[in-house]
Amino acid sequence: MSSSRKHHYVPKREATDSFEELSAKLTADLRNHVRFMADYPVLSDDWIQMAEQIGRIGHITEMERQLPKKHDATLWECEEIALRYLLEDGKLNLCLRNLVDYNNYLKRMTERGPVKTETMATLEKFEHGMGLTLKNAWLHAEAVQTTDLPLLIEYIHDILIYCIERPDYLPNKKMDNCQEVTVIHFLLGLCRQLDSIDESRVMPLFAEKRIFALLAMHLSTHINLLHSTDVAVGAEVLALICSTEDFDSHDDYYVDSPEAESALQSFYDDYLEEATEDLDTRKRLRPLLDAVRQLNYHRNRCTRVMIDSAAENSSSTYEPTVYTLLLTGMCLLLALFLLTRLLVALRNKNKLLAWSTGFYVLCLLWTGVRAAYWILMSTQASMRYLTLYLLYWSPTPIQFANFSLLILFYIQVLTGPEWRSTWRNVCLPLYLLLTMTMTTFTVVWAFNSSNDISKATRRGDEYDQEFSRVSDVSVQLKYSAFCFFLLSVLFGFFGWKMANVGRKLETKAASDLETTGTQHNMSLAVINSLLCLIFFTRGTRDLATSQSWFLSIWNNLDMNGRVTTVAYFVFFCFWEFLPTILLLCLVSSKAGGVGEGSAGSIEREPERERPRWTHGGDLFQDPLRYDSDDGPVSSPRHFSDSYTSDASNNNFYERVPGYLPGI
């Protein structure tokens, strides 16, 4: 029984020994095959034997290349034994010389006439095996560093120029691992090792032998014959060459003829444009894309200069739409009204730091910028991007400053005498900080966006121009959404505070005054509600547009500043003009109580102290509060406990002579 078990285990040990012996035998055979390589005459008996052996070596190197290894492993640290033997025995340059001799012999045979099938099979076996071996060898820096680089580049030049000059040569040849394919991979290995060798050893040879131009013409001419993987390798080689310092300094040495320019453009149209839709591929081929677009920019530069010159000397070809004309007219009318109000204030010697002066000046500034923008859009065919950006987006911080000032006024009304003692020292610096920060951001971002687009324009990169424009406008829209959401919250909160602070009035108030106050209270509540709604919808629209790439691209209003549809016109009026009109109604019309002179009421009841409305119309009855006109009485001095909505019924303004509530 025990002898039976012993006999059962013996074959496994023998199998293990047999496998090790087989592996050792194969390794020894591989070493002998490498040592057998020599400079034999093509198609001699020894050369044919070497061709058989190199065919097997090529397949071995291909299998060993696919074994797992570290990304930065050297040839001595991985399991590529065949290539290691090749370098240890100094056979690498011998293989290259044999390949050069084979290529010269093949061209002579092809020119003499048809080649026998058996002979061609032997030649192809050598060509494929040697191509695979050297392709895998030059993926390692150790192999490139010991290679005869001038001979290698001369060989690549001969292969490329031969197939380019004979368009009917490749269609009749088997393409799998042929010379015309493997030279592309030779270049890939060489270019990937430029960091490990001196770039000056390679790039002058590339320029002298026109490798870049020939490879571009080879790819563009035979793109339908080459496998997609080989085309991708060729594109990567071109990109690696474009990323070198020598190409960046002397690109005309590499793209040296109209044929090379046409080949690059054709290769871009046939392959690069579609391939670079993938973000990773685009990143890898970015130097090549920049080179193509820079080339296009230089080619069209003279034409562009002529077109720009003609445009400068001719009238504008842009026909302003009826919406542009309407917006221009609305801005001019609003500016005229504001100028009139300011002139009246100056004639009446109103207080310069009155609230109304701030509102009118900011409204006039906003209207002036908008009017200048629409006038330029109507009269100029083109506009510098920086000018377009500043004129279109600078009204946003102005609008924020204007309506934030109204919030400050509400705070003054709600806090009463605490405004000057406490709240003004807190609110005014915060107001100035916010408005100056937003203004600075707009200006800095405008210059940043303009610089990005200018760089892309100089490179001739239309994709980057559009990408920079969309991404920069997207950031501006997010900032705009923040501004308007903040205004919406402020008007929602303080509008609610102002509407609730007058609910508990003195029960002794006269019925006619109650009626008037209630009407004005309703006016103020409606205006604050509208402003809250307008700013909320504007913020929502800006945020939604900034988050959607599709909406950003088709956003003709923010991208190009063109009001081309009735929808844009309506939205612009609703989000831009209506808030300003509501503010002016609050300041200048009976909606704010202007003209409902409080002095007359006091004259009718000189003996009776009565409660004053702290919201609605009575907020603005006293001209001193906005215009600081010399009226018979001063503005309210005190309104106790009015910051909360739970103000008692006894809260009222105490009229104190001599109080001038300016900013």
Summary of the structure (lengths in Angstrom):
residues: 663
radius of gyration: 41.3
end to end distance: 112.4
largest distance: 134.0
contacts: 2045
relative contact order: 0.05
helix: 74%
strand: 1%
